[in-house]
Amino acid sequence: MATSLGAAALLVVIVSMLPRPGRAEKIQNNVAVFAALDKVSARISRLEVPLNTTVEFGALLITPRACYTRPPTEPPRTSAFIEVDEVKLNDTKRRIFTGWMFAESPGIHAVEHPVFDVWLTSCKTL
């Protein structure tokens, strides 16, 4: 029994000494940068939108709430929490997107609208 306890204690000491993966702190930015496609004109626009500010792109109202990046020494992981409303012809608004966008995976969680597409490209600090 004493041998088993000694082996278990030794195992606990060895496991506690093993290196653990570091966690890079996310960097909070105050501007979200988007690419926005107008499918009618085939024109792509760059939108730099401060957090909690709404910008209009065609019939869409885009409001970023959070925008995070990682330090330059880490693999890129840029994400932003976005709300997008569509303004209808009768001036009513309808929420068409609420959620996280990821710059490294623009096909996942991008706003796809019949006339407009919007996706996150980066975040920055003013």
Helices and strands as residue ranges (DSSP letters): H 2-17, E 27-28, E 31-38, E 43-50, E 55-57, E 60-69, E 79-87, E 93-102, E 111-112, E 116-124
